[in-house]
Amino acid sequence: MSFDFDRIIDRKPTHSFKWDKYQGQDIIPMWVADAEFRPPQEVVDAIKARTDHGILGYTLPYDELNQSVVDWLASQHNWHILPDWIVWTPGVVPAFNVACKAYCEPGDKVLIQVPNYPPLLKAPSLNQCERVDIPSILIDGRWQLDMAELEKQAADPKCKLFIMCNPMNPCGSVMTEAELKQVAEICLRHNVLLCSDEIHCDLILEEGVKHIPAPALPEIEGKAISLMAPSKTFNIAGLGASFAVIPDSRIRMQFRNAALGIVPWVQVLGLVATEAAFNHGAEWRESLIEYLRANRDYLYKEINALKGMKLTKADATFLAWIDCSGLGVEDVQSFFEEAGVGPSPGRDFGEPEYARINFACAKEQLVQAVERIKKAHSKLDL
């Protein structure tokens, strides 16, 4: 089957968070990580069928839904889990905030891999904890976690939790098995729980690269949790459906208890859409990967041809983390916006000399954005 990722859909009348930011301005929004693609038709049909029924009352996760998650993780990641390990949450952001609440006391330290997306950076302070940054470093053209710093900081008895993104957001690297084992060894040695945000794990673009869910490592299965969702892959973030996979029953109960009375149930259409996506979306996802890979490669070539800008090719995600430190501009975000392109500001990730561009869009829109960037770049005195 062929899927129409080239179709441009007007989102301006829909109160889109992404498009409303630049309402009334000639700026292409390429910031927040939602895509410009329709989900698989089976997902749309499942939502329509549920709304046609007419009753949208309280609905708890059900056996067929949990089985769709079990089957998806087995087929896509060779990870064989039990349905009981799944804890549903209305988003990954609530989930890692629940993790801070569940596994830390006020005043404890939470290790955070940086750079990272803004809600994750804020999670420790929102839960009366101290954030300790673990940098990502560029080695031989690939972003990697600073293991020496992780070892150093994890040794502090006040550090109870390490939250990381794998695949990394915004850097786009996917941890190798050796890297993940090193993280696991450090966390186990210092009694630090590992919380792995893996929301982009189904968007591996580089051939030969494999995602390994953190709790899939036998060494750390009982001291790790994985946060996942269909939202990025199938572009259904507005339906608020995600899940934690927590193999250890005690750790799972702590997580559930911390969410009680604060975190609402996943709404019914999110559950329905997730089941349909995992049961019927594999072929659509394969085509999406090919399309995103072509967009990534085009953007990589064009950006790196511009003096003062550097883009490391991402293993995964639909996000490009662009080093603009060589441009000599006073404000990187202003440079892009004046060019007519709206990326995520690097300063929000802790790196003001960077910009993050979302390339999950029709190739035509991406080409238009690149031409705008090139035109603005040509006016710089470099």
C-alpha positions in Angstrom: 0.0 0.0 0.0 1.1 3.6 -0.5 0.4 6.3 2.1 0.1 10.0 1.3 2.6 11.7 3.4 3.0 14.4 0.8 -0.5 15.7 1.5 -0.6 19.2 3.1 -3.5 19.5 5.6 -4.6 23.0 6.8 -4.5 22.9 10.6 -5.0 26.6 11.1 -8.8 26.4 11.8 -8.4 23.6 14.4 -6.9 25.5 17.3 -3.7 23.5 16.9 -1.2 24.3 19.6 1.6 24.0 17.0 0.0 26.4 14.5 -1.6 28.9 16.8 1.8 30.0 18.1 2.5 31.9 14.9 -1.1 32.8 14.1 -1.3 35.7 11.6 2.4 35.5 10.9 4.2 34.1 7.8 6.2 31.6 9.9 6.2 27.9 9.2 5.8 26.2 12.7 8.4 23.5 13.1 8.7 23.3 16.8 6.5 21.1 19.1 6.9 17.4 18.3 3.7 16.6 16.6 3.6 15.7 12.9 1.7 17.0 9.9 0.5 13.6 8.9 -2.9 11.9 9.2 -2.8 8.7 11.4 -3.4 5.3 9.7 -6.9 5.1 8.3 -7.6 2.2 10.7 -7.0 4.6 13.6 -9.4 7.2 12.2 -12.0 4.5 11.5 -11.7 3.1 15.1 -12.3 6.6 16.5 -15.3 7.2 14.2 -16.8 3.8 15.2 -16.5 4.6 18.9 -18.0 8.1 18.5 -20.8 6.7 16.3 -21.7 4.4 19.2 -22.6 7.6 21.0 -21.7 6.9 24.6 -18.3 8.1 25.7 -18.4 7.3 29.4 -15.7 6.2 31.8 -13.7 3.4 30.2 -10.8 1.5 31.8 -8.0 -0.2 29.9 -9.2 -3.6 28.8 -7.6 -7.0 27.9 -7.6 -6.5 24.1 -5.9 -3.2 24.5 -3.2 -4.5 26.8 -2.7 -7.4 24.5 -2.1 -5.0 21.6 0.7 -3.4 23.6 2.2 -6.9 24.5 2.1 -7.9 20.8 3.6 -4.6 19.6 6.5 -4.7 21.9 7.2 -8.4 21.1 7.1 -7.8 17.3 8.8 -4.5 17.1 11.3 -4.7 20.0 11.6 -8.4 20.8 10.5 -7.5 24.4 8.2 -10.0 25.9 6.2 -8.4 28.7 3.2 -9.4 30.8 0.0 -7.4 30.6 0.2 -6.8 34.4 3.3 -4.7 33.9 1.5 -2.0 32.0 0.3 1.1 33.8 -1.7 3.5 31.7 -1.1 7.3 31.9 -2.6 10.3 30.1 0.9 11.2 28.7 4.5 10.6 29.3 5.0 14.0 31.0 2.6 13.1 33.8 4.3 9.8 34.0 7.8 11.0 34.7 6.4 13.5 37.2 4.7 10.6 38.9 8.0 8.8 39.0 9.6 11.8 40.8 6.8 11.7 43.3 6.8 7.9 43.7 10.5 7.3 44.1 11.8 10.5 45.7 11.3 12.6 48.9 11.4 16.4 48.9 15.0 17.4 48.8 16.3 14.3 47.0 18.2 14.7 43.8 17.0 13.6 40.3 19.6 13.0 37.6 18.5 14.3 34.2 20.1 13.7 30.9 20.6 17.0 29.1 19.9 18.7 26.7 16.3 17.6 27.1 12.8 18.8 26.3 11.4 21.5 28.7 8.8 19.5 30.7 11.4 16.9 31.6 13.8 19.5 32.8 11.1 21.0 35.0 10.0 17.7 36.6 12.4 17.6 39.6 11.6 21.1 40.8 7.9 20.6 40.4 8.3 17.7 42.8 10.5 19.6 45.4 13.6 17.8 44.2 17.0 19.1 43.0 17.9 18.5 39.3 21.4 17.3 38.6 22.3 17.5 34.9 24.1 14.7 33.1 25.5 16.1 29.8 25.4 14.5 26.4 28.6 14.9 24.5 29.4 14.8 20.8 32.0 12.0 20.1 33.0 11.1 16.6 29.8 12.6 15.2 27.4 10.9 17.6 25.8 12.3 20.7 26.5 10.1 23.8 25.8 10.3 27.5 28.6 11.4 29.7 29.1 8.2 31.6 31.9 9.6 33.8 29.6 12.3 35.0 26.7 9.9 35.6 29.0 7.7 37.7 30.2 10.7 39.7 26.7 12.1 40.4 24.9 8.8 41.0 27.3 8.1 43.9 25.6 10.8 45.9 23.2 9.0 48.3 20.7 11.9 47.7 20.3 10.8 44.1 17.3 8.4 43.9 16.2 8.6 40.2 17.7 9.0 36.8 15.4 10.1 34.0 16.7 9.9 30.5 15.4 9.9 26.9 16.2 7.0 24.7 16.0 7.8 21.8 17.3 11.2 22.9 15.2 14.3 22.5 16.6 16.5 21.0 19.9 14.9 20.0 18.3 11.8 18.2 20.8 9.2 19.4 19.7 5.6 20.3 21.7 4.0 23.1 23.6 0.9 22.1 23.4 -2.2 24.2 26.8 -1.6 25.6 25.9 2.0 26.6 22.6 0.9 28.1 24.4 -1.8 30.1 26.8 0.8 31.4 23.9 3.0 32.5 22.3 0.0 34.2 25.5 -0.9 36.1 26.0 2.6 37.4 22.3 2.9 38.5 22.4 -0.6 40.2 25.7 0.1 41.9 24.4 3.3 43.5 20.8 2.2 44.0 19.3 4.7 41.6 16.1 3.9 39.8 16.2 4.2 36.0 13.2 5.9 34.3 13.6 5.8 30.5 11.4 8.0 28.4 11.1 6.0 25.2 8.3 7.8 23.4 10.3 8.0 20.2 11.4 4.3 20.2 9.2 3.4 17.2 10.9 6.1 15.1 14.3 4.5 14.4 15.5 6.0 11.1 19.0 4.6 10.8 19.2 1.1 9.3 20.9 -1.3 11.6 20.2 0.6 14.7 18.0 -1.1 17.3 16.1 0.2 20.3 16.4 -1.7 23.5 13.9 -0.9 26.2 15.7 -0.3 29.5 13.8 -2.9 31.6 14.4 -5.4 28.8 18.0 -5.8 30.2 17.8 -8.6 32.7 20.4 -6.9 34.9 18.2 -4.0 35.7 14.7 -5.3 34.9 13.6 -4.9 38.6 15.0 -1.4 38.9 13.9 0.3 35.7 10.7 1.6 34.2 10.0 2.4 30.6 7.6 5.2 29.4 6.1 4.7 26.0 3.2 6.0 23.8 1.8 5.7 20.3 1.5 9.5 20.2 4.7 10.5 18.3 4.7 7.5 15.9 1.0 7.7 14.9 0.5 11.4 15.4 -2.3 11.1 18.1 -0.7 13.1 20.8 -3.9 15.1 21.3 -5.7 11.9 22.5 -3.5 11.7 25.7 -2.7 8.0 25.8 0.6 6.5 27.1 1.8 3.8 29.3 4.6 2.8 31.7 6.0 -0.7 31.6 7.1 -1.6 35.1 8.2 -5.3 35.6 8.7 -5.1 39.4 5.5 -5.3 41.4 6.7 -3.2 44.3 8.0 -0.4 42.1 4.8 -0.6 40.0 2.6 -0.2 43.1 4.6 2.8 44.2 4.0 4.4 40.8 0.3 3.6 40.9 -0.1 5.0 44.5 1.8 8.2 43.6 -0.7 8.8 40.7 -3.8 8.3 42.8 -6.1 11.3 43.0 -3.9 13.4 40.8 -3.5 11.7 37.4 -6.8 11.0 35.5 -7.6 7.9 33.5 -6.7 7.8 29.9 -9.7 9.0 27.9 -11.7 6.4 25.9 -10.7 7.6 22.4 -7.0 7.5 23.4 -7.4 3.8 24.3 -9.3 3.0 21.2 -6.8 4.8 19.0 -3.8 3.0 20.7 -5.3 -0.4 20.1 -6.0 0.3 16.5 -2.5 1.8 15.9 -0.7 -1.2 17.4 -2.9 -3.8 15.8 -3.1 -2.3 12.3 -0.4 0.4 12.0 2.8 -1.6 11.3 2.8 -1.2 7.5 1.9 2.5 7.7 4.8 3.0 10.2 7.3 1.4 7.9 6.3 3.8 5.1 6.5 6.7 7.6 10.0 5.7 8.5 11.1 5.8 4.9 9.5 9.2 4.4 11.1 10.6 7.5 14.5 9.2 6.6 14.4 11.0 3.3 13.4 14.2 5.0 16.2 13.8 7.5 18.8 13.2 4.9 17.6 16.2 2.8 17.7 18.5 5.8 21.1 17.1 6.9 22.6 17.8 3.5 21.1 21.3 3.2 21.9 22.5 6.7 25.5 21.3 6.7 26.1 23.1 3.4 25.5 26.4 5.3 28.5 28.0 6.9 28.1 28.4 10.7 25.5 25.6 11.0 26.1 22.0 12.0 23.6 19.1 12.1 24.5 15.7 13.4 22.4 13.0 11.7 19.9 11.6 14.1 19.5 7.8 14.5 15.8 8.3 15.5 13.0 10.8 16.0 11.8 13.5 13.5 13.7 16.2 15.3 16.9 17.9 14.0 19.2 19.4 16.6 21.1 22.2 14.8 24.2 23.9 16.2 24.0 27.5 15.1 26.9 28.8 17.2 28.9 29.7 14.1 26.3 32.1 12.7 27.4 35.0 14.9 23.8 36.1 15.4 22.6 37.7 18.7 19.6 35.4 19.0 19.3 32.1 17.2 15.5 31.9 17.6 15.0 35.4 16.2 17.2 34.5 13.2 14.9 31.6 12.3 11.6 33.4 13.0 12.7 36.4 10.9 13.5 33.9 8.1 9.9 32.6 8.4 10.6 29.4 10.2 9.6 28.6 13.8 11.8 26.0 15.5 11.8 25.0 19.1 14.2 27.5 20.9 17.4 25.8 21.9 17.4 27.9 25.1 14.3 26.0 26.3 16.5 22.9 26.2 19.4 24.6 28.0 21.4 25.3 24.8 20.7 28.8 23.4 23.0 28.4 20.4 20.9 25.5 19.1 17.5 25.2 17.4 15.3 22.1 17.1 13.5 21.6 13.8 10.6 19.2 13.5 10.8 17.6 10.0 7.7 15.4 10.3 5.9 17.3 7.5 5.4 17.1 3.7 8.6 17.3 1.7 7.2 20.4 0.0 6.8 22.2 3.3 10.3 21.2 4.4 11.8 22.5 1.1 10.0 25.8 1.6 11.4 26.1 5.1 15.0 25.3 3.9 14.7 27.9 1.2 13.7 30.5 3.7 16.6 29.5 6.0 19.1 29.7 3.0 17.8 33.1 2.0 18.2 34.5 5.5 21.6 32.8 5.8 22.8 34.5 2.5 22.3 37.9 4.2 24.7 37.2 7.0 28.2 38.4 6.9 30.1 35.1 7.2 
